[in-house]
Amino acid sequence: MRVRAAALSSRAGGPASRPSRPPASAAGAEGGAGRGAGRRARRGLGPARLGPARYAAAGARRRGAAGGGAGGGRAAPRRAPGRRGRGVAGGSLLLPAGLPPADARGAAPRRRPRRPGGAEPPRRPPPPALEHRLRRGRKGFYFHYWALFDGHAGSGAAVMASKRLHLHICEQLRDLVDILQDPSPPPICLLHDMRAGPAESSRVPLTEDDGEVPNDAVPRFHLEKAVSHESLVIGAIENAFKHMDDQIERERSSQRLSGGCCALAAVYLMGKFYVANAGDSRAIIIRNGEIIPMSREFTPETERQRLQFLAFLRPELLGKEFTHLEFPRRIQPKELGRKMLYRDQNMNGWAYKKIEEDDLKFPLIYGEGKKARVMATIGVTRGLGDHDLKVFSSNIHIKPFLSCFPEVRVYDLTQYEHCPDDVLVLGTDGLWDVTNDKEVAGVVMEVLTSYEPNDPCRYTMVAQELVVRSRGVLKERGWRLANDKLGSGDDISVFVIPLGGPGNYT
Protein backbone atom coordinates (compact mmCIF):
# COMPACT_ATOMS: atom_id res chain seq x y z
CA MET A 1 0.00 0.00 0.00
CA ARG A 2 1.25 3.46 -0.83
CA VAL A 3 -0.56 6.28 0.88
CA ARG A 4 0.16 9.93 0.37
CA ALA A 5 -0.41 11.81 3.55
CA ALA A 6 -0.02 15.45 4.42
CA ALA A 7 0.99 16.87 7.75
CA LEU A 8 1.40 20.42 8.91
CA SER A 9 2.55 21.88 12.20
CA SER A 10 2.40 25.31 13.71
CA ARG A 11 3.81 26.46 17.00
CA ALA A 12 1.97 28.76 19.33
CA GLY A 13 2.62 32.40 18.70
CA GLY A 14 2.98 32.33 14.93
CA PRO A 15 1.24 31.36 11.72
CA ALA A 16 2.11 28.34 9.63
CA SER A 17 4.52 29.03 6.79
CA ARG A 18 3.29 27.99 3.35
CA PRO A 19 5.63 25.40 1.84
CA SER A 20 7.25 26.48 -1.39
CA ARG A 21 6.98 23.01 -2.92
CA PRO A 22 4.53 20.55 -1.33
CA PRO A 23 6.18 17.17 -0.85
CA ALA A 24 4.62 14.17 -2.52
CA SER A 25 4.43 11.87 0.50
CA ALA A 26 4.11 12.14 4.25
CA ALA A 27 5.23 15.70 4.74
CA GLY A 28 5.14 18.59 7.11
CA ALA A 29 5.98 22.23 7.39
CA GLU A 30 6.32 24.38 10.44
CA GLY A 31 5.95 28.05 11.08
CA GLY A 32 6.54 30.20 14.07
CA ALA A 33 7.18 33.75 15.17
CA GLY A 34 9.45 34.93 17.93
CA ARG A 35 12.73 33.78 19.38
CA GLY A 36 13.94 30.38 18.27
CA ALA A 37 11.45 29.94 15.41
CA GLY A 38 14.23 29.44 12.89
CA ARG A 39 15.75 26.63 14.91
CA ARG A 40 12.56 24.57 14.96
CA ALA A 41 12.52 22.08 12.12
CA ARG A 42 11.02 18.75 11.22
CA ARG A 43 13.13 15.61 11.12
CA GLY A 44 12.94 14.08 7.66
CA LEU A 45 13.15 10.34 7.33
CA GLY A 46 14.86 8.56 4.50
CA PRO A 47 14.93 4.80 3.86
CA ALA A 48 16.56 3.11 6.80
CA ARG A 49 17.05 -0.38 8.12
CA LEU A 50 15.75 -1.00 11.61
CA GLY A 51 17.25 -4.41 12.27
CA PRO A 52 15.12 -6.64 10.05
CA ALA A 53 12.46 -3.97 9.51
CA ARG A 54 12.52 -1.15 6.97
CA TYR A 55 11.23 2.31 7.76
CA ALA A 56 10.66 4.97 5.13
CA ALA A 57 9.05 8.39 5.25
CA ALA A 58 9.61 11.89 3.99
CA GLY A 59 9.67 15.11 5.93
CA ALA A 60 10.10 18.78 5.24
CA ARG A 61 11.82 21.51 7.14
CA ARG A 62 10.47 25.00 7.58
CA ARG A 63 10.96 25.87 3.92
CA GLY A 64 10.20 22.45 2.51
CA ALA A 65 13.79 21.19 2.32
CA ALA A 66 14.06 17.44 2.67
CA GLY A 67 16.27 15.92 5.31
CA GLY A 68 17.39 12.38 6.04
CA GLY A 69 17.65 10.38 9.19
CA ALA A 70 16.84 7.08 10.81
CA GLY A 71 14.64 6.28 13.70
CA GLY A 72 11.68 8.35 14.37
CA GLY A 73 9.54 11.35 13.22
CA ARG A 74 9.53 14.99 13.81
CA ALA A 75 11.56 15.94 16.86
CA ALA A 76 11.17 19.20 18.70
CA PRO A 77 14.30 20.69 20.32
CA ARG A 78 14.79 20.66 24.04
CA ARG A 79 13.36 23.59 25.90
CA ALA A 80 13.22 24.76 29.46
CA PRO A 81 10.82 22.96 31.82
CA GLY A 82 7.29 24.17 31.47
CA ARG A 83 7.48 24.56 27.70
CA ARG A 84 5.68 22.27 25.30
CA GLY A 85 7.25 19.91 22.81
CA ARG A 86 5.86 18.07 19.82
CA GLY A 87 6.70 15.14 17.62
CA VAL A 88 5.30 14.04 14.28
CA ALA A 89 6.15 10.65 12.82
CA GLY A 90 5.09 8.67 9.79
CA GLY A 91 6.28 5.86 7.61
CA SER A 92 6.01 2.18 6.82
CA LEU A 93 7.71 -0.87 8.27
CA LEU A 94 8.21 -4.41 7.03
CA LEU A 95 7.50 -7.19 9.49
CA PRO A 96 9.46 -10.29 8.47
CA ALA A 97 8.60 -13.53 10.20
CA GLY A 98 11.03 -15.45 12.39
CA LEU A 99 13.62 -12.69 12.84
CA PRO A 100 15.31 -11.37 16.00
CA PRO A 101 14.27 -8.03 17.56
CA ALA A 102 14.81 -4.83 15.61
CA ASP A 103 18.00 -2.92 16.28
CA ALA A 104 17.11 0.51 17.61
CA ARG A 105 20.22 2.00 16.04
CA GLY A 106 18.67 1.90 12.58
CA ALA A 107 21.83 1.03 10.66
CA ALA A 108 21.38 1.02 6.88
CA PRO A 109 22.03 -2.30 5.12
CA ARG A 110 24.88 -2.71 2.68
CA ARG A 111 23.83 -3.21 -0.94
CA ARG A 112 25.32 -6.06 -2.95
CA PRO A 113 27.15 -4.78 -6.06
CA ARG A 114 25.81 -5.68 -9.49
CA ARG A 115 27.88 -6.78 -12.46
CA PRO A 116 27.68 -5.08 -15.86
CA GLY A 117 24.48 -6.02 -17.65
CA GLY A 118 22.56 -6.35 -14.41
CA ALA A 119 23.91 -9.78 -13.43
CA GLU A 120 24.53 -10.29 -9.75
CA PRO A 121 27.74 -11.82 -8.41
CA PRO A 122 27.40 -15.45 -7.30
CA ARG A 123 25.92 -15.84 -3.83
CA ARG A 124 27.83 -17.58 -1.11
CA PRO A 125 25.77 -20.23 0.64
CA PRO A 126 24.55 -18.58 3.83
CA PRO A 127 24.92 -20.27 7.20
CA PRO A 128 21.91 -22.37 8.26
CA ALA A 129 20.52 -19.73 10.65
CA LEU A 130 20.72 -16.95 8.08
CA GLU A 131 19.21 -19.16 5.40
CA HIS A 132 16.29 -19.86 7.72
CA ARG A 133 15.80 -16.17 8.33
CA LEU A 134 15.88 -15.30 4.63
CA ARG A 135 13.47 -18.06 3.74
CA ARG A 136 11.02 -17.11 6.45
CA GLY A 137 11.42 -13.39 5.82
CA ARG A 138 9.38 -13.68 2.64
CA LYS A 139 6.27 -14.21 4.74
CA GLY A 140 6.48 -10.78 6.33
CA PHE A 141 4.16 -7.88 5.61
CA TYR A 142 4.12 -4.11 5.86
CA PHE A 143 2.26 -1.84 8.19
CA HIS A 144 2.03 1.93 7.84
CA TYR A 145 2.22 4.34 10.72
CA TRP A 146 1.48 7.99 11.53
CA ALA A 147 1.67 9.63 14.95
CA LEU A 148 1.38 12.97 16.72
CA PHE A 149 2.99 13.69 20.09
CA ASP A 150 1.90 16.79 21.99
CA GLY A 151 4.33 17.46 24.82
CA HIS A 152 3.88 19.32 28.08
CA ALA A 153 6.30 20.40 30.84
CA GLY A 154 9.20 19.81 28.45
CA SER A 155 9.89 18.16 25.11
CA GLY A 156 11.90 15.10 26.21
CA ALA A 157 9.07 12.54 26.27
CA ALA A 158 7.60 13.76 22.97
CA VAL A 159 10.96 13.58 21.22
CA MET A 160 11.74 10.07 22.45
CA ALA A 161 8.26 8.78 21.65
CA SER A 162 8.48 10.15 18.11
CA LYS A 163 11.70 8.19 17.64
CA ARG A 164 10.82 4.93 19.39
CA LEU A 165 7.09 4.20 19.54
CA HIS A 166 6.98 2.71 16.02
CA LEU A 167 9.83 0.37 17.01
CA HIS A 168 7.84 -0.92 19.96
CA ILE A 169 4.77 -1.44 17.76
CA CYS A 170 6.93 -3.30 15.25
CA GLU A 171 8.39 -5.46 18.00
CA GLN A 172 4.95 -6.39 19.34
CA LEU A 173 3.53 -7.17 15.88
CA ARG A 174 6.53 -9.26 14.87
CA ASP A 175 5.42 -12.04 17.19
CA LEU A 176 2.05 -12.13 15.41
CA VAL A 177 3.21 -12.35 11.78
CA ASP A 178 2.42 -16.05 11.35
CA ILE A 179 -0.75 -15.93 13.44
CA LEU A 180 -2.22 -12.96 11.56
CA GLN A 181 -1.59 -14.62 8.20
CA ASP A 182 -3.27 -17.83 9.31
CA PRO A 183 -7.07 -17.67 8.80
CA SER A 184 -7.72 -20.10 11.65
CA PRO A 185 -8.47 -18.72 15.14
CA PRO A 186 -5.39 -17.66 17.12
CA PRO A 187 -3.99 -20.24 19.55
CA ILE A 188 -4.86 -19.42 23.12
CA CYS A 189 -1.52 -20.62 24.48
CA LEU A 190 1.83 -20.94 22.74
CA LEU A 191 4.22 -23.71 23.68
CA HIS A 192 7.22 -22.07 22.02
CA ASP A 193 8.45 -18.66 20.89
CA MET A 194 6.66 -17.68 17.68
CA ARG A 195 9.94 -16.50 16.19
CA ALA A 196 11.18 -20.07 16.23
CA GLY A 197 8.64 -21.00 13.56
CA PRO A 198 4.90 -21.47 13.21
CA ALA A 199 5.19 -25.26 13.19
CA GLU A 200 6.43 -25.20 16.78
CA SER A 201 3.47 -23.23 18.15
CA SER A 202 0.25 -24.88 19.15
CA ARG A 203 -2.43 -24.94 21.78
CA VAL A 204 -1.64 -26.44 25.16
CA PRO A 205 -2.60 -30.14 25.16
CA LEU A 206 -5.52 -31.14 27.37
CA THR A 207 -3.50 -34.07 28.70
CA GLU A 208 -0.04 -35.38 28.15
CA ASP A 209 -1.26 -37.77 25.44
CA ASP A 210 -4.00 -35.72 23.78
CA GLY A 211 -1.93 -33.30 21.73
CA GLU A 212 -3.70 -30.42 19.99
CA VAL A 213 -7.48 -30.41 19.87
CA PRO A 214 -8.85 -30.72 16.30
CA ASN A 215 -10.67 -27.68 14.95
CA ASP A 216 -13.91 -29.64 14.45
CA ALA A 217 -13.86 -31.21 17.91
CA VAL A 218 -16.26 -30.09 20.62
CA PRO A 219 -14.37 -27.76 22.99
CA ARG A 220 -13.72 -29.37 26.34
CA PHE A 221 -13.57 -26.02 28.08
CA HIS A 222 -16.92 -24.44 27.28
CA LEU A 223 -15.91 -21.08 28.78
CA GLU A 224 -13.09 -20.63 26.29
CA LYS A 225 -13.32 -17.19 24.71
CA ALA A 226 -13.05 -16.60 21.00
CA VAL A 227 -10.20 -14.20 20.26
CA SER A 228 -10.06 -12.39 16.91
CA HIS A 229 -6.99 -11.37 14.95
CA GLU A 230 -8.14 -7.78 15.27
CA SER A 231 -8.01 -7.95 19.06
CA LEU A 232 -4.44 -9.28 18.85
CA VAL A 233 -3.37 -6.19 16.92
CA ILE A 234 -5.15 -3.95 19.42
CA GLY A 235 -3.35 -5.69 22.28
CA ALA A 236 -0.02 -5.35 20.48
CA ILE A 237 -0.50 -1.59 20.11
CA GLU A 238 -1.57 -1.25 23.75
CA ASN A 239 1.50 -3.18 24.89
CA ALA A 240 3.72 -1.02 22.66
CA PHE A 241 2.48 2.12 24.44
CA LYS A 242 3.20 0.49 27.80
CA HIS A 243 6.74 -0.49 26.75
CA MET A 244 7.30 3.02 25.42
CA ASP A 245 6.25 4.50 28.76
CA ASP A 246 8.51 2.05 30.61
CA GLN A 247 11.45 3.05 28.41
CA ILE A 248 10.86 6.73 29.16
CA GLU A 249 10.81 5.90 32.87
CA ARG A 250 14.07 3.90 32.67
CA GLU A 251 15.96 6.47 30.62
CA ARG A 252 14.53 9.71 31.96
CA SER A 253 17.57 10.37 34.14
CA SER A 254 20.34 9.31 31.76
CA GLN A 255 18.68 10.96 28.74
CA ARG A 256 17.37 13.94 30.73
CA LEU A 257 13.84 13.37 29.51
CA SER A 258 11.54 16.05 30.80
CA GLY A 259 7.75 16.20 30.96
CA GLY A 260 5.23 13.99 29.21
CA CYS A 261 3.18 13.93 26.04
CA CYS A 262 -0.19 12.99 24.61
CA ALA A 263 0.13 10.39 21.84
CA LEU A 264 -2.15 9.77 18.87
CA ALA A 265 -1.08 7.04 16.46
CA ALA A 266 -2.68 5.51 13.36
CA VAL A 267 -1.56 2.10 12.10
CA TYR A 268 -2.69 0.65 8.75
CA LEU A 269 -2.37 -3.12 8.71
CA MET A 270 -4.01 -5.73 6.47
CA GLY A 271 -6.81 -3.49 5.24
CA LYS A 272 -7.68 -1.90 8.59
CA PHE A 273 -6.83 1.35 10.35
CA TYR A 274 -6.06 1.09 14.05
CA VAL A 275 -6.23 4.52 15.70
CA ALA A 276 -4.74 4.63 19.20
CA ASN A 277 -5.24 7.70 21.36
CA ALA A 278 -3.78 8.48 24.78
CA GLY A 279 -4.49 12.12 25.58
CA ASP A 280 -6.59 14.98 24.26
CA SER A 281 -5.70 14.82 20.56
CA ARG A 282 -8.43 13.71 18.14
CA ALA A 283 -8.92 11.70 14.96
CA ILE A 284 -11.92 11.70 12.63
CA ILE A 285 -12.73 10.05 9.32
CA ILE A 286 -14.57 12.07 6.69
CA ARG A 287 -16.27 9.70 4.28
CA ASN A 288 -18.68 10.99 1.64
CA GLY A 289 -19.33 14.03 3.83
CA GLU A 290 -20.07 11.87 6.90
CA ILE A 291 -18.01 12.38 10.06
CA ILE A 292 -16.89 9.22 11.87
CA PRO A 293 -15.15 9.80 15.25
CA MET A 294 -12.05 7.62 15.65
CA SER A 295 -11.02 8.74 19.14
CA ARG A 296 -12.17 10.49 22.26
CA GLU A 297 -10.34 12.87 24.56
CA PHE A 298 -9.11 11.68 27.94
CA THR A 299 -9.45 14.52 30.43
CA PRO A 300 -10.25 14.77 34.16
CA GLU A 301 -13.93 15.14 33.25
CA THR A 302 -14.17 12.19 30.86
CA GLU A 303 -12.27 9.89 33.24
CA ARG A 304 -13.64 11.23 36.50
CA GLN A 305 -15.01 7.91 37.76
CA ARG A 306 -11.82 5.98 37.02
CA LEU A 307 -9.74 8.55 38.91
CA GLN A 308 -12.15 8.71 41.83
CA PHE A 309 -12.33 4.92 42.09
CA LEU A 310 -8.52 4.66 42.24
CA ALA A 311 -8.39 7.34 44.93
CA PHE A 312 -11.16 5.53 46.84
CA LEU A 313 -9.20 2.26 46.76
CA ARG A 314 -5.85 3.87 47.54
CA PRO A 315 -6.44 6.99 49.65
CA GLU A 316 -2.72 7.17 50.46
CA LEU A 317 -2.16 8.49 46.93
CA LEU A 318 -4.03 11.65 47.91
CA GLY A 319 -1.43 12.54 50.53
CA LYS A 320 -4.00 13.71 53.09
CA GLU A 321 -4.40 16.87 51.03
CA PHE A 322 -7.14 15.85 48.57
CA THR A 323 -10.55 14.24 48.66
CA HIS A 324 -11.85 11.85 46.01
CA LEU A 325 -15.33 13.39 46.20
CA GLU A 326 -16.41 16.03 43.71
CA PHE A 327 -18.31 19.18 44.66
CA PRO A 328 -19.68 21.94 42.42
CA ARG A 329 -17.29 24.40 44.11
CA ARG A 330 -14.81 24.69 46.95
CA ILE A 331 -16.32 24.27 50.39
CA GLN A 332 -15.83 27.01 52.97
CA PRO A 333 -15.09 26.16 56.62
CA LYS A 334 -18.21 28.02 57.67
CA GLU A 335 -20.31 25.53 55.69
CA LEU A 336 -19.43 22.55 57.94
CA GLY A 337 -22.57 20.69 58.92
CA ARG A 338 -24.60 21.96 55.97
CA LYS A 339 -25.77 19.78 53.10
CA MET A 340 -24.13 20.29 49.71
CA LEU A 341 -24.25 18.62 46.32
CA TYR A 342 -21.59 15.99 45.69
CA ARG A 343 -20.89 12.84 43.67
CA ASP A 344 -18.49 9.96 44.12
CA GLN A 345 -16.95 7.28 41.89
CA ASN A 346 -20.22 5.38 41.52
CA MET A 347 -22.47 8.31 40.59
CA ASN A 348 -23.33 9.98 37.31
CA GLY A 349 -25.82 12.32 38.93
CA TRP A 350 -25.60 14.52 42.01
CA ALA A 351 -26.93 14.13 45.56
CA TYR A 352 -26.75 15.99 48.87
CA LYS A 353 -24.51 15.07 51.77
CA LYS A 354 -23.65 16.60 55.11
CA ILE A 355 -20.33 18.42 54.92
CA GLU A 356 -17.65 16.96 57.19
CA GLU A 357 -14.16 18.13 57.97
CA ASP A 358 -12.52 15.79 55.43
CA ASP A 359 -14.63 17.41 52.71
CA LEU A 360 -12.69 20.66 53.19
CA LYS A 361 -9.72 19.09 51.40
CA PHE A 362 -9.04 20.09 47.81
CA PRO A 363 -11.00 17.93 45.31
CA LEU A 364 -9.08 15.37 43.27
CA ILE A 365 -10.77 16.76 40.15
CA TYR A 366 -11.44 20.49 40.05
CA GLY A 367 -12.52 22.81 37.26
CA GLU A 368 -14.65 22.50 34.16
CA GLY A 369 -13.93 21.98 30.47
CA LYS A 370 -10.38 22.85 29.39
CA LYS A 371 -9.74 24.21 32.89
CA ALA A 372 -10.39 20.87 34.64
CA ARG A 373 -7.30 19.57 36.42
CA VAL A 374 -6.16 16.47 38.31
CA MET A 375 -4.85 17.59 41.70
CA ALA A 376 -4.82 21.16 40.36
CA THR A 377 -1.89 20.23 38.12
CA ILE A 378 -2.55 18.51 34.79
CA GLY A 379 -5.47 18.61 32.34
CA VAL A 380 -4.98 15.23 30.59
CA THR A 381 -5.30 11.80 32.15
CA ARG A 382 -3.58 9.56 29.57
CA GLY A 383 -0.25 9.88 27.84
CA LEU A 384 3.42 8.96 28.00
CA GLY A 385 5.98 10.16 30.54
CA ASP A 386 5.22 12.48 33.50
CA HIS A 387 6.98 10.07 35.87
CA ASP A 388 8.43 12.93 37.94
CA LEU A 389 5.31 15.11 37.92
CA LYS A 390 4.28 16.17 41.43
CA VAL A 391 1.72 18.46 42.97
CA PHE A 392 3.11 21.95 43.40
CA SER A 393 5.07 22.39 46.65
CA SER A 394 4.45 18.82 47.77
CA ASN A 395 5.80 15.30 47.40
CA ILE A 396 2.57 13.83 45.97
CA HIS A 397 3.14 12.03 42.66
CA ILE A 398 0.45 12.34 39.99
CA LYS A 399 1.66 9.52 37.73
CA PRO A 400 -0.42 6.80 39.48
CA PHE A 401 -3.55 8.57 38.21
CA LEU A 402 -2.28 8.86 34.64
CA SER A 403 -2.61 5.93 32.25
CA CYS A 404 -0.29 5.22 29.34
CA PHE A 405 -2.72 2.78 27.70
CA PRO A 406 -4.50 4.14 24.64
CA GLU A 407 -8.01 3.55 23.44
CA VAL A 408 -7.78 1.80 20.07
CA ARG A 409 -10.56 2.10 17.50
CA VAL A 410 -10.65 0.09 14.29
CA TYR A 411 -11.86 1.09 10.83
CA ASP A 412 -12.08 -1.55 8.11
CA LEU A 413 -11.27 0.01 4.74
CA THR A 414 -12.38 -3.09 2.85
CA GLN A 415 -16.01 -2.62 3.89
CA TYR A 416 -16.54 0.55 1.86
CA GLU A 417 -15.77 2.07 -1.50
CA HIS A 418 -13.65 5.15 -0.88
CA CYS A 419 -13.19 8.11 -3.18
CA PRO A 420 -10.19 10.49 -3.27
CA ASP A 421 -12.03 12.93 -0.98
CA ASP A 422 -12.34 10.44 1.89
CA VAL A 423 -9.65 11.16 4.48
CA LEU A 424 -8.51 10.45 8.02
CA VAL A 425 -7.62 13.64 9.93
CA LEU A 426 -5.33 13.51 12.97
CA GLY A 427 -4.89 16.70 14.98
CA THR A 428 -3.59 17.89 18.33
CA ASP A 429 -5.85 19.76 20.72
CA GLY A 430 -4.66 23.10 19.36
CA LEU A 431 -6.80 22.44 16.29
CA TRP A 432 -9.90 21.15 18.07
CA ASP A 433 -9.94 23.87 20.74
CA VAL A 434 -11.20 26.39 18.17
CA THR A 435 -12.59 24.14 15.41
CA ASN A 436 -15.23 21.43 15.71
CA ASP A 437 -15.58 18.28 13.63
CA LYS A 438 -18.14 19.81 11.26
CA GLU A 439 -15.97 22.84 10.55
CA VAL A 440 -12.95 20.63 9.87
CA ALA A 441 -15.00 18.53 7.46
CA GLY A 442 -16.11 21.72 5.70
CA VAL A 443 -12.53 22.89 5.22
CA VAL A 444 -11.51 19.45 3.96
CA MET A 445 -14.26 19.35 1.33
CA GLU A 446 -13.71 22.98 0.33
CA VAL A 447 -10.00 22.54 -0.32
CA LEU A 448 -10.18 19.08 -1.92
CA THR A 449 -12.82 20.17 -4.45
CA SER A 450 -10.52 22.95 -5.64
CA TYR A 451 -7.85 20.43 -6.77
CA GLU A 452 -7.86 17.57 -9.24
CA PRO A 453 -8.31 14.12 -7.64
CA ASN A 454 -4.85 13.00 -8.78
CA ASP A 455 -3.06 16.17 -7.62
CA PRO A 456 -0.45 15.01 -5.05
CA CYS A 457 -0.40 18.30 -3.15
CA ARG A 458 -4.14 18.52 -2.40
CA TYR A 459 -3.84 16.83 1.00
CA THR A 460 -0.90 19.02 2.00
CA MET A 461 -3.03 22.05 1.17
CA VAL A 462 -5.84 20.73 3.39
CA ALA A 463 -3.48 20.30 6.34
CA GLN A 464 -2.06 23.76 5.74
CA GLU A 465 -5.48 25.38 5.56
CA LEU A 466 -6.61 23.72 8.79
CA VAL A 467 -3.57 25.04 10.64
CA VAL A 468 -3.78 28.54 9.16
CA ARG A 469 -7.48 28.94 9.90
CA SER A 470 -7.10 27.65 13.46
CA ARG A 471 -4.22 29.99 14.20
CA GLY A 472 -6.08 33.01 12.78
CA VAL A 473 -4.79 36.43 11.80
CA LEU A 474 -2.74 38.74 14.01
CA LYS A 475 -4.74 41.85 14.89
CA GLU A 476 -4.53 44.54 17.53
CA ARG A 477 -6.37 42.32 20.01
CA GLY A 478 -4.27 39.23 19.32
CA TRP A 479 -4.73 36.30 16.95
CA ARG A 480 -8.29 36.24 15.66
CA LEU A 481 -10.31 33.77 13.60
CA ALA A 482 -12.55 34.70 10.69
CA ASN A 483 -15.50 35.07 13.11
CA ASP A 484 -13.37 37.42 15.27
CA LYS A 485 -13.09 34.84 18.05
CA LEU A 486 -9.73 34.24 19.68
CA GLY A 487 -7.49 31.94 17.63
CA SER A 488 -5.71 28.91 19.00
CA GLY A 489 -2.77 29.76 21.24
CA ASP A 490 -1.63 26.15 21.45
CA ASP A 491 0.64 24.08 19.23
CA ILE A 492 -1.18 22.76 16.15
CA SER A 493 -0.14 19.63 14.25
CA VAL A 494 -2.29 17.95 11.61
CA PHE A 495 -2.13 14.80 9.47
CA VAL A 496 -4.49 14.40 6.50
CA ILE A 497 -4.39 10.80 5.22
CA PRO A 498 -6.35 9.80 2.09
CA LEU A 499 -8.36 6.60 2.31
CA GLY A 500 -9.02 6.06 -1.37
CA GLY A 501 -8.37 7.30 -4.87
CA PRO A 502 -6.04 6.67 -7.80
CA GLY A 503 -2.56 5.43 -6.99
CA ASN A 504 -3.09 4.99 -3.25
CA TYR A 505 -3.03 1.21 -3.13
CA THR A 506 -0.56 -1.09 -4.83
FENWOWO-V983615 format. One record per pair of residues at least 24 apart in sequence whose ideal C-beta (glycine too) atoms are under 6 Angstrom apart, sorted by sequence separation. I is the first residue (numbers start at 1). J is the second residue. If there is no record, write none. Layout:
i j
I J
I J
This chain:
i j
44 68
45 69
331 355
467 492
43 69
374 401
421 448
467 494
331 359
466 494
331 360
26 57
27 58
28 59
29 60
43 74
463 494
26 58
28 60
30 62
42 74
43 75
25 58
27 60
57 90
312 345
420 453
463 496
57 91
99 133
462 496
23 58
56 91
71 106
435 470
55 91
56 92
70 106
309 345
434 470
23 60
237 274
308 345
326 363
459 496
55 93
98 136
323 361
97 136
237 276
322 361
326 365
431 470
459 498
53 93
54 94
305 345
322 362
323 363
324 364
53 94
96 137
186 227
233 274
97 139
322 364
21 64
97 140
20 64
52 96
96 140
19 64
95 140
45 91
94 140
95 141
186 232
52 99
94 142
453 501
454 502
53 102
180 229
92 142
93 143
51 102
50 102
51 103
92 144
311 364
91 145
434 488
433 488
50 106
90 146
176 232
48 106
89 147
430 488
49 108
28 88
48 108
49 109
88 148
430 490
304 365
430 491
431 492
87 149
430 492
104 167
173 236
26 90
86 150
172 236
86 151
102 167
300 365
428 493
85 151
84 151
172 239
427 494
84 152
102 170
172 240
426 495
85 155
101 171
87 158
169 240
301 372
425 496
86 158
87 159
168 240
300 372
81 154
85 158
89 162
299 372
423 496
424 497
300 374
87 162
168 243
423 498
79 155
168 244
78 155
93 170
319 396
422 499
95 173
303 381
422 500
76 155
95 174
165 244
97 177
7 88
97 178
300 381
418 499
419 500
420 501
95 177
418 500
161 244
298 381
317 400
75 159
298 382
75 162
160 248
73 162
72 162
72 163
157 248
71 163
307 401
98 195
160 257
157 257
161 261
280 380
156 257
279 380
156 258
157 259
161 263
156 259
157 260
158 261
279 382
154 258
157 261
278 382
279 383
154 259
278 383
153 259
152 259
151 259
151 261
150 261
149 261
150 262
149 263
294 409
148 264
53 170
147 265
262 380
146 266
262 383
263 384
145 267
261 383
260 383
261 384
143 267
144 268
261 385
260 385
143 269
260 386
278 406
277 406
276 406
277 407
150 281
276 408
148 281
274 408
275 409
252 387
287 422
248 384
274 410
248 385
286 423
249 387
272 410
273 411
245 384
285 424
244 384
272 412
284 425
271 413
271 414
283 426
282 427
291 437
281 428
280 429
282 432
291 441
284 437
286 441
286 444
245 404
242 404
264 426
241 404
241 406
238 405
237 408
234 408
81 258
230 410
161 384
157 384
157 385
148 426
150 428
148 428
148 493
146 495
86 491
88 493
84 491
86 493
24 456
27 460
22 457
22 460
16 467
4 456
16 468
6 459
6 460
8 463
7 463
8 464
15 471
6 463
10 467
8 467
10 471
12 489
12 490
12 491
11 491
10 492
9 493
8 494
7 495
5 495
6 496
5 497
3 504
1 505
2 506
